[in-house]
Each structure stands twice: as C-alpha cells, then as structure tokens.
Amino acid sequence: MNRAFIGLMSGTSLDGVDGVLVRLSAGEAPLSVDILAHAHRPFPPDLMQELLALNSPGPDELHRAALAGNALARIYAQVTQSVLEQSHTAPHEVSAIGAHGQTVRHRPGEFDGTGYTLQINNAALLAELTHIDVVSDFRTRDVAAGGQGAPLVPAFHRTFFMGSGDDTIAVLNLGGMSNLSVLARDRLTIGFDCGPGNVLMDHWTMLHLQQPCDWGGDWASKGTADPRLLQTMRAEPYFAMPPPKSTGRDLFNAQWLNDCLQRAGAIDALPPEDIQASLAELTAWACEDAIRRHAPDARSLLVCGGGARNDHLMRLLAGRLPQVKVESTAAHGIPVDGVEAVAFAWLAMLCIDRRTGNLPTATGASGPRVLGAVYPAGS
C-alpha cells in the first residue's frame, strides 16, 4: 500500500525550506516515489542571520534558539500548507511529516565520548499547526549508538537509485556541505561528507556581492584559482580522514577561511573573484578526491542539491572526472532540490513503521537503529 508523507528540509546553506508531498511504497527496494507537490520558501533575512549566529557561541543562546525553533516551525507549516494546496490533499490524508530541523551544532563523539548533534526545531508546534503527525530529531539516536548522526541520506540513495545494473553509482549532494554515497553491488554502501559544498562560496559571495549565492558560478568563472591558497586549504586534516566522517559549519566557516587566507598571504594579494574561483575549485577537488579514493570504479555520478545548479562547479566536476558520467538526479526522477526532502519523508515512514533508518557503514553507529521521535497531530 502506498501512503502519503511530507518531507521538509532546511540545510547548512541556509537558503530556506524545501518541502515535498510524496506517495511512498511501504516495501523495501525498489522504492516507489511519486512526487505530488514541491514547494520552497526562503528564510526571512532576520531568521537566516539568527540561525547562522547560533552556529557559534553567543549570549542567551537557549532563549534565542527556542524562539528560532518557533519561527522555523511556522515556516515549515507554511510550506506544508503549500504542498497540501497544490495537491488538493487534506491533512488527514498524510501519514506523517518528516521535519529534520536546522543543524546549528554537530559534534558527535567529542567531549565525553558521545558528543551531540543539535537541530533547532519545534516539532510539537508544527504538529499543532498542521494537524499532522510529525517525526523529528532523526540524528541523535545514531549518535547515541556511537555514530556520526550523518549522513543519513545514503540509505535512501541505496533504496531509490541503486537500480538493477551492476555498475557502481555515486550520488553527490552539493548542499552547504558536500556528501557522497557510494552504491555498489559487490560491497557495502558507504556515505560521508567530503567537505564544504556551497557554504564557503555563499559566504564569500554575500561578503563581496551582497548576494546569497554565486548564481550559476558566473563570478567564480571570471576568476583564476590560486595554487598557494588551494594548497593551504587542502592541508585541512579533515580531507585525509577515512570515513565514516561528517562535518559542518563547526569546522568550515568564515573563521576557517580567514585563517587559510592569512596563511596563504591571499587577503590583500588576490582579487575577490580569484578567491571565489579557488573555493569552487576546492569543492570540486574534495569531491573528486573522495570519489577516486572510495568509488574508483564509479561510472555514474548523480548530483543533487543547490550546487547542481552551479554550472561552473558542474563543469569543474566533469573535467576532473572524465571517466564518469556526471548528471543531475532530475534525470532519474527527483529534482535536484527535492532529494533530501524526499529522503526525510522516507525516514519518517520508517520511523512510524518502527523500521531502522540509519546505515552503520555510513555513520559508524554500532548497529541499525529506528530514527526519530514522533509528535502526534493536534486534535
């Protein structure tokens, strides 16, 4: 039996919320996904700045995070209403909403051996506003089991994109961070964060052009990547770490970039467009390096996330991987900005069915776990 679920996703790029209403098959692979509606709503500038600020220590954090969670839940509710209206669907026809929340701290395994991952949200308020069951807090169960709590989407990639052939497929999500799933029939599926995706490029574009992103990579394409800066950035130990591994703004942030610029002597020596070109080159290199290390037999690379719309970045990837067919996930049934939202709709289905949702080979958890907490719908 196919059931309707809503998936909501707001990622580290902080560009807003993507939501999908989908019908999903209840069985195992191959998974049937029928996208009935898709909506996007950008964050208001004040909320975007507050979510960004909460990634770093600051005053009155608990109060500010609680109010940000309320504001985020209201935007989630607006996106939910939009997909319901588009599809002429009533709330009682939806089994559950998968609402990931907004990650502001991600420190698994640190400090006390367990660490933590923190997603801002108010799932109870979202259930109250939408009158639909809400599944949230997907990552903490995996962290409690010794995992990274990320990435969670490789399990979905395996279920949906694996196909019936024998070729190894790599799926690359270019969000704020870039994460890779390696799907092969002759070995276990793995997935991990390669490093920065759009996060540093978006920061540099906002700083110099007062634009949220480098549309199509046009600005980066006018610059020239600097070898010394690239060498400095590539020396970051994270890139050489073996998976399972995950990262976020806790590492790759404005301070990290400033430190690299200073060590490379690039702050006053390079025009801004050359630094942007270097950041695009860094993202492409990190993804290429991950594929060569962990998916050398891949012949197909399916790309999703906002970076799939960056033509310059996609050209860099294709040039670095001439033996691989680089294409967007849209050619395989899911729009590039909808893959993660569909994945969390699927994870919500697994949760309410009490089926495991993590992939220990990707997260490093001690075993499969049911992910998420359920907030029943308001009356």
N, C-alpha and C positions, 0 to 999 in steps of 0.2 A: 504493500500500500504506500502510495506517495503522500507526503504531508508537507504543509507549507511552513516555512520558517523565515524569519528575518535575520539578516546578519548586518551588524554595524561595525565599522572600523574607522578609527582615527589613529594615525601612525605618527612616527617620530618627525615626519616632515612638517606636522602642524598645519597642513593646508586645509583641514576641515574634516567632515564626516562623510564617508561613503556608506550607503545602505542599499541592500538588495532584498527583494522578496523572491524566494525560490521554492520550488517543489522538489523535494529530495526523495529518492528511493530509500527504503529502510534497510535494505540488504547491504552486503559487503560489495567490494569491487566486482564488476564495473559499476561505478556510481552514476545514477541518472540525475542530471541537474537541469531544471527548466527555470530560467530566469524570467520572472513575470514582471518585475519592475526594478528600476535602479534610480537612485537619487543621490545628489551631492549637495551639501550645504557648507560653505566656508565658515571658519570661525570668525566672530567679530574681532576686530583688532585688539580690544582690551582683554578678551579671554585668551587669545593666542599669546599675548605678551605675558599674561599671568601663568599660563601653562609652561611657557618657556622659562620663566623666572623660577618656578617651582622645581625645575631640574637641578637647582643649586641651593645650598643652604641659605636661609634668609629669615627675617623676623616673622613671628606669628604664623608659622607655616601650617599648623593644624587648622586654625581658623580659615586661612586663605584656601587651603586645599579642600576643606569641606564645602565652602561656597563655590569653588571652581567645579566640584563634583555636581553640585546642584545645577549650575549653568550648563554643564556638559550634558546632563540627563535631559534637560529641556530641549537642547538641540537634537539629541538622539530621538526624542519624542516627535519633534518636527519632521525629521527625516522618515521616521516610521509612518507618520500620518501621510506623508507624500507618497510613499510606495503603496500604501493601502488605497489611497485615492486613485492613483494611476491604474491599479489593477482591479478596482471595484471590489475590494476584499474587505470583509468585516473583521474586527479584532478577534472574534471568537473562532474564526476560520484559521487562525495562525496558532501553531502548536507552541512556539516559543520564539523569543528574541535572543540572539547571541550578541551581547554587548561587551566588547573587550575592555573598554575603558582607555584612558590615556596614560601611557607609561611615563612616569616622571623620575623614578629611581630604579635601577636594575643592578643589584649587587649580589647575585647568587653565589653561595659558597664562601663568602667573605666574613670577616669579623669573628663570628662564633662557630664557624664550620658549616652553618646552614645559610646564613645571609638572608636576603629578602629580595623581592621584586614588588614594586608598588605601582598600581594603576589607579588613577583618580576616576571615580565614577560615583553615582548614587543609584544603584540598581533598584532599590526599593522605590525611589521616587519615579523612576522610569516605568516600573510595573504599575504604579498608581496612576500615572498619566496616560498610559496606553491601554490598560486593562488586558494586558497580555503577559503571560509568564516570562520572566527574564532570567537568563543564565549569564552569569558574570564571573569574575575572579578565576580565570582559567589557568593562570600560570603558577599560583602559589602551591598547588598540590604537587606539581612536578618538582618544584624547588624543595619542598618538604621531603621528597623522596631522593634528594641528592642531585637533582638535575639542574640544568640552567634555566628551566622555565621557558626556554626559547631555543630555536624556533619551533613553533607548533604547527606551522603550515605544511611541512614535508609529509606528514601523514595524509593530509588532504591531497597534496600533489600526487602521491603514490596511488591513491584511490581513484583519482579522476584522470590524470594524464598518462598513466603507465601504458595503456593501450595493450595490444595483443602481440606486437612485434618483439624482436629480441634486442633491438638497438638500445643502447644506454641513452637516456634522456636527462638533460639538466634543465632545471627550472630556476630562473633567476628573478627575484623580486627586487626591483630598484626603488625602494621607498626612501625614507630618511637614512636608513642603513640598507646595505645590500645583503641579501641572504640567498643561499644556494641550496637546492635539493638535488640529490643525485639518485636517479631511478634506474636500477639495473636488475635484470632478472637473475643474474648469477651471483649476486652478493646483497648484503643488507642495505636498505635505504639509509642514507645519511643526509643531514642537513645542518647548516651552520651559518653564522653571519660572516661574510667576507671582510666587512669593514664599512666605511662610510659609503652611502649611496648618494643621495641628494643633499644631505644635511649641511655639509660644508659649502657646497656650491650655492645653496639657497642663502646661507648666512652672508657669503661674500657679495652676492647679488643685491641683497637688501641693504647691505652696508654702503655700497657704491652706486647703485642704480635706484634704490628705494623701490624695488620690485620684489615680489615674493619668490620669484624663481627666474632662471635664465631660459626664457621661452624657446624651445627648440634647440637650445645650446648655441644660439646665434652669437652671444657675446664671447663665449669660450672659443668659438671657431675663428674669431678675429685675433686671438692671442696666440702666443707660442709657449708651449710648456717649457719650464726651466729645469735643466737636468740636475742642478745642485739642490733646488727645492724638492724635486721629486725624490732624490736620494735621501734627503733628510726625512721626508715623510715616510718613505718606505722602510726606514730603520725602526719604526714603531714595533716593539716586540709582539704586539697582538697578531700581526700578519703571519708570523712564523709559528704561532701556537697551533698545535694539532686540534682538530675537533674531537669531542663536542666543545663548542665555544659560542658565546654570544656577547654582544656589545651594544652600546647606545650612546646617548649624549653624555653619560657619565665619563666617557673617555674622549670620544670625538666631538669636541665642542670648540667654541671660539678661543678658549684659552690654549687648547692643544694646537690649534692653527697658529695662533700668535707665537707660541713657543717655537714651532717649526720655522716660521718666517724669520724670527730673530736668529736662530742657529744657522740658517742658510744665508743670512745677510740680505734678505729679499724685501724687507719692508719698504725701504726707500730706493732700492735698486731696480725694482721691477714695476712696470705699469700694471694696474689692476687687472686688465684683461689677460695678461700673461699668468698671473696667479690663478685666475679662473680657469684658464686652459690647463694649468698644472693640476688643479683639483679634479677636473674632468678626467685627465689622464690617470690620476691616482685611483679614481673609482674604477676605471676600465682595467687598469693593471691588477688591482686587487681581485677583481672578478676573474680575469684571465688566469692569474696565478692559482686561484682556488680551483678552477676547472682543470688546469694542467696537472695539479697535484692529486686531485681526488676524483676527477672524471676524465682521464686522458682518452678514454675510448668513446666519449660522447660525440654523437654526430648531429645532435639537435639541441639547440638552446632556446627555450621558450621564456620570453621576457615579459614581466608584468610590473605594475607599479608606475608611479609618475615618471620615473626615468625612462620608461619605454616610449614616452612622447618626446624625449630629448634626442632629436635626430643626430646631433653631433656625437653624443655619447654612444648611440647605437652604431654609428659608423666606426667609432673607435673600437668597439667590441668586435664588430665584423672583421675589421682589419687585423686585430690581434688574434683572431680565431678563424683563419681562412678555411680550416678543415671542418668547421661546424656551421650548420645552417642556423642562422640567428633570425628569429621571427617572434612576433608578439603572440601572447596567449589568445588574442582575439581570433586568430586563425584556427584555434582549437576549441572554440565555444564559449569563452568567458572574456569579457572586455578587460583591458589591462588594469583599469581602476576598480574592478569588481572582484578580483580573485580572492583577496584576503577577507572581504566581507562575506563571500560565499563560504570560505573556509570556516568562519566563525558561526555561520548558520549551521553548517555541518557539525561542528563541535558541540553546538547547543543540542542538536538532535542526539548525539552520542551521550551527552550528559543525562538528558531526561530518560533515555533508554538504559542508563547505567552501564554503558559500554565504554571501554577505555579509549582515550583520545590522544595520549602522548605517544611518541616514538622514541624509546630509550636510546636507540642508536643515534638519534639526532640531539637529544637533550642531555644524555648522560644519566638519566634517572635510573634508580636501581631496578625498576620494572614498570610495566604498564599500569596506568592509574586512570580512574574516572576524573575528568577535569571539570571544574566549575561549581558554582553554588547557585541554587535555584531560588528565585524570589517570586512567589505566586502572584498572579494577577490581582489587582484590586477588584472589589465587588462592583 
